[in-house]
Amino acid sequence: MTLAAYTPRSLPEFLNGLFRLALDLRWTWHHGSDELWRALDEETWDSTHNAWLVLNSVSGERLEELEQDPLFQQRYLEQLAAHHKFVNANTWYSEDCAGDLGQGIAYFCMEYGISESLPLYSGGLGVLAGDYLKAASDLGLPVTAVGLLFQQGYFRQAISTDGEQMEFYPYNDPTMLPVSPLRDEDDQWVRVVVPFPGRNVRLRAWKAQVGRCELLLLDSNDPRNEPGDRGITSELYTGDPEKRLQQEMVLGIGGWRLLRQLGRQPGLCHLNEGHCALALIERAFGWQEDHQSDFQTARTATRATNLFTTHTSVAAGFDHFSGSLLRLYLAPWLEGRDLNADQLLELGSERAMTGADSADQRLNMALLALNMSGRINGVSRIHQKVSQTLFQPFFRRWPIEDIPADFVTNGVHTPSWDSPESDAIWTRACGQDRWCRPLPMSCPMTAITDEELWEMRRLQRNRLIGYLRRRLSSQHCEQNPANNHAAACGLLLDHETLTLGFARRFTEYKRPDLLLKDQERLLRLLASRDRPLQIVLAGKAHPYDHRGKEIIRRWKAFSRRPDVEGKVVFIEDYDLGVANQLIQGVDVWLNCPRHPWEACGTSGMKVLVNGGLNLSQYDGWWAEAWNADVGWAIRPGATFEELRSTSEHDLSDARELFDLLEHEVIPGFYDVDEQGLPRKWLQQIRASMDQLTAAY
Ligand SMILES: *Cc1c(COP(=O)(O)O)cnc(C)c1O
């Protein structure tokens, strides 16, 4: 393949700066250039939010028109100047801690959720990685991220008329994605080679610019690879262990090789989950080469600067591979090294846990990462305890609280999740660049009146309802002639009604069906004349998760009941774009996982900046964030040691959830004074915004 295949279109000379703007994914959170993209091609921009695609699809005629348009010229020059200023600005890092991180941080993750226009993610892990990168850009941290460019990524969802989830894998044409081929100093497209059994696999390298940080992406779809190998980077999280190992080799080994090839020598390597653990072995190999040492010395030397973040809550969630598969695949890579496959297996062996002999020894990627890392962290205080319990078998004689797993509670990149209305309010209360430095923990909205705060909430809810109607109409309002058409199209959603949101992966432990445990009680809440409730749902079930799919069917069936009357809507194909709209508009965000399975949970953090309130299980981040002033907790103070049978547990949690809704949430929302303002509710919004937004 020649470079020419990826040479972008030509633009009028004057407009060449548009390339730079379109390829910096800063437009996903900083909306200064939105008007430019809308002016170029409104339809494409509104339907894809992909500036690069807009630039590549706009007609030559339109470009010539705009080149002559004074208003466009002015906006364009302003944005170019602003971008230049952004790139060259001082940051928190450059001013307060320049050089502390040496040559920077290498960050590895299997998935990245940066934008719905770069669909290389499945859920929370990837969205966290994306938010982390954006926050690193704001702070000016020298982070280089490494990941895979999936040709299909995770599946796209539609729901059939009988409630069945349908899965589609549209092709990610790299020329349409906001990425560019990664070029070296000689302008050559960078390629990386990883040895596989009997052949080398060639990887192409791409670059996504995320503000001041780079995300480097590898893909195996090089025409010179064998057909089977070209598809290694096709789907995210396939069930096939062989393909998963191949992907993890490409990510870990290929990823570290890529950094070395570019001459980068990061001082720190951060693994987000264990999928990329092989990077740490490859890093040690590199150190060996640079220092002419043996593997053990290299391991000791690099280990102190390897950091492993685990997100898993159950032992079965760790990635593992059979010894035989591993020996086959890793042999060519390990050839000539002083680390053979058995020694590598030993570094991540589950034998301690299973007591099995070496014949069916398996490599556990989390253990490998743990054994190669100086620091390990879970993602919330409760998850630290859970992680220590999971790792206990490998630290047999250690008291559990001494097992070296720390915790760093997740957070979100606030500027990616605020609405235009809340952005305006925060700017007035706390200044323009408030998220670009470590914030003072408090920024009370004393200058903002209750009227203004409530107006913000109403505008956000209105916009959400408009969005839901457009989405439902593009879902063909379910195409079912027997339907109540108005209900199916969201026309019965109401602007002044308390709106509850629930969106996440549909899987059993997240209990998306908790509200369905008592349908009659739910119906009463929805149908109330003077204090109604409406619910918006979204979420995908993993293709093999039959129970998750069953819950989607049950919600769809419930939402079609004539007595529900369009008060429950299901939005298909949950992704970053959908999440963004939901978390801006809902009044209350519901999260009800089975304790203590939610390692952290991040979607609830996204509503904070917009004045949404959380109603959530006392688990993950909410167990740290919750107090009675900021929202509602199901079974506050619960500890996981007291876990009884799960069904008993579910029923009592469902009861508690309904009690909270019936006695606190709903009355609170509708308790308005003569001016029509729910003063107590607004007090809660203030407390939640003030106490939690900066911290999370
Ligand atoms: C934030 C987010 C998630 C993670 O949310 P959880 O609360 O951790 O389940 C998953 N998917 C998308 C699209 C998101 O935006």
The ligand as an SDF file (V2000), in Angstrom:
LIG
                    3D

 15 15  0  0  0  0  0  0  0  0999 V2000
  -19.5120    6.6790   31.0050 C   0  0  0  0  0  0  0  0  0  0  0  0
  -19.8330    5.6130   30.0570 C   0  0  0  0  0  0  0  0  0  0  0  0
  -19.7540    4.2630   30.4510 C   0  0  0  0  0  0  0  0  0  0  0  0
  -19.3840    3.8430   31.8500 C   0  0  0  0  0  0  0  0  0  0  0  0
  -20.4440    4.0240   32.7240 O   0  0  0  0  0  0  0  0  0  0  0  0
  -20.6450    3.1390   34.0310 P   0  0  0  0  0  0  0  0  0  0  0  0
  -21.3890    3.9770   34.9730 O   0  0  0  0  0  0  0  0  0  0  0  0
  -19.2580    2.8410   34.5400 O   0  0  0  0  0  0  0  0  0  0  0  0
  -21.3770    1.9290   33.6280 O   0  0  0  0  0  0  0  0  0  0  0  0
  -20.0600    3.2930   29.5210 C   0  0  0  0  0  0  0  0  0  0  0  0
  -20.4200    3.6130   28.2590 N   0  0  0  0  0  0  0  0  0  0  0  0
  -20.5040    4.8980   27.8490 C   0  0  0  0  0  0  0  0  0  0  0  0
  -20.8970    5.1870   26.4380 C   0  0  0  0  0  0  0  0  0  0  0  0
  -20.2230    5.9360   28.7310 C   0  0  0  0  0  0  0  0  0  0  0  0
  -20.3020    7.1980   28.3040 O   0  0  0  0  0  0  0  0  0  0  0  0
  1  2  1  0
  2  3  1  0
  2 14  2  0
  3  4  1  0
  3 10  2  0
  4  5  1  0
  5  6  1  0
  6  7  2  0
  6  8  1  0
  6  9  1  0
 10 11  1  0
 11 12  2  0
 12 13  1  0
 12 14  1  0
 14 15  1  0
M  END
$$$$
